[in-house]
Amino acid sequence: MAERIVSPGVFSREQDLSFLAPEAQEAGTAFVGPTVKGPAFRPRVVTSFSEYKNIFGTTFKVAGEEKEYLTSIAVKNFFSQGGQSALITRILDSATPAESSPIACGSSTVTIADLISFKTLAEGTDQNSGTATVGTNEKYLVGGTADNIRVEIADVDATTATFTVLVRRGDDNDLQKTVLETFAGVTLDPTSANYIKRRIGDKEIRFDGTNYVESGAFNNVSNYIVVSGIDSTAALELAGGYFDQTGAIKDDSNGDPLSEYLPAETTVVGFVNGAGAASSSPELFHMIGAVSTTECQGVAVTGYTKAFTSILSNKDEYKFSVIAAPGLLYDAFPAQVNEMIALAENRGDCIAVVDLGKYSASIADVVEDAKALNSSFAAAYFPWLEVVTDYGQKAFVPASTVIPGVYAFTDQVAAPWFAPAGLVRGGIPGVLRASTKLSRANRDSLYRNKVNPIATFPGQGIAVFGQKTLQTKASALDRVNVRRLLIELKDFLGNQGRNLVFEQNTIATRNRFLAAVNPYLESVVQRQGLYAYRVVMDDTNNTADIVDRNQLVGQIYIQPAKTAEFVVLDFIVEPTGATFGA
């Protein structure tokens, strides 16, 4: 309420102008590719490799042979190099969740065979744990693995009309249970706070190839399942709850007590009918020999198109500064790689790390691929690198598997506008060797043609030794550090500009923008990102005509700091007796 001033006096007022402008958001890397398990086509942020492993898995078997997707190797390297967050988009062909066998009533009076049913939150055939059990005491699922689940009903209490739902790991047995989640005291009473849909969740969000289709009324609490169905007859009988005003169990329309509508105890069910799987061809995971042009790591490449064109293009929903799809080779999948680059260009807030040729590609092959690409929003690296997988074997991987980790390390020890290259910031720990040990002439050939070489230095290790983007025209934006500088500046300034939308187009509003932007740009100068800058938002670029069109114009002039990529040291030999000036 405004202070009313009537008689003379001194009045003290407060005006808080100390609001702190938010720092530029550090968006992590977006990784696109197949994973062992997890939600398909629904990007998920993870903040550690252990979290990734719990949600998306790491190793799996194909024809009895242990395998690991490049996505997993890339995420592990990213976090080991200091990455803070990663956005994971799992790729599958046609993805549907697995469903549980319906759980019947435990009563002999009410014969309902499908009282309750569940679905997995994740999609894919990997979620199918099966329904058959073997053995009298063990009772394990034939198709159960550590990456899928089963459900058990326990502690059914007819007096309170409650029961417990246990979510168990698919590869356990009744003698050695591995319980992942416990929902105790749930009920089928929709009037209760412990209603099973409210306690576990029934919301399903599925991607139909173009849009997200959402169903269900209660947000998901479980990390593994949703309540997909309750028998319609039971739901109708229980619509008013189990108990009357005196606390006694009601009768149903047939005169039977509603306590008959409870699931059978000790019922253990698995999940079936999940769809969406990787190819069963092991060679597609090696990616060293012949590379399929329809499947990337055994998954239909059309899934990448869905991710780039229909999902990650939503700039308001998903924030990231780097995007990589390890194994998506331009040599085999040019359309999808171009879609990823177009995504980065259209968003304007990220840079794409692309793979050009397969393992056996020569330098000439890689150079030829690079000539076909022209964008300052993408960068390419060569050669492939040998790493140790999560299951202990050695494998060669394309460069985009490790480069996001180099970017993350640069952000951690310096800033995005420092070059992610050289012996100071470009080292790649954990890499055993490069598939090709590049000579000086090899590096010159690659760098001249926009491909960043990964060099091997005896005694110093393996390091990225280039930082060009795939832009053909020579300009400041043909360097990765400058592109990432602009991404960082546009992110911060864009956030400040968003706060001005629907504000009065006055000097006060303009000054508020300048008061936030100028100190930030000055800090970038102090942190070696800019040589100089100038911000103009006044009457010179906001004329009466522009103001009448409801526009507010700001112009930011910057001089990006350049990197020293060529160090020239002149040694001058002088005769004996010469003096050296100060």
TAFEN-V394078 format. One record per run of one state. SS is the DSSP state (a for helix, b for strand, c for the rest). FROM is the first residue (numbers start at 1). LEN is the number of residues. Records with the same first field share a line. If there is no record, write none. Layout:
SS=FROM-LEN  FROM-LEN
This chain:
c=1-28  34-6  41-3  47-2  57-2  63-2  69-1  81-5  91-5  101-2  104-1  106-10  124-1  128-5  135-5  142-7  158-4  170-9  188-7  201-3  208-4  216-9  231-1  238-5  244-5  250-1  252-5  261-2  264-4  270-1  273-2  276-7  287-8  297-2  301-1  312-10  330-4  348-3  356-7  372-6  383-2  389-5  398-2  414-8  426-1  428-5  435-5  449-2  458-3  465-3  469-7  499-8  527-3  537-7  549-6  561-22
b=29-5  40-1  44-3  59-4  65-4  86-5  96-5  103-1  105-1  116-8  133-2  140-2  149-9  162-8  179-9  195-1  204-4  212-4  225-6  243-1  249-1  251-1  257-1  263-1  268-2  271-2  275-1  295-2  299-2  322-8  351-5  378-5  385-4  394-4  427-1  433-2  451-7  461-4  468-1  479-1  530-7  555-6
a=49-8  70-11  125-3  196-5  232-6  258-3  283-4  302-10  334-14  363-9  400-14  422-4  440-9  476-3  480-19  507-20  544-5
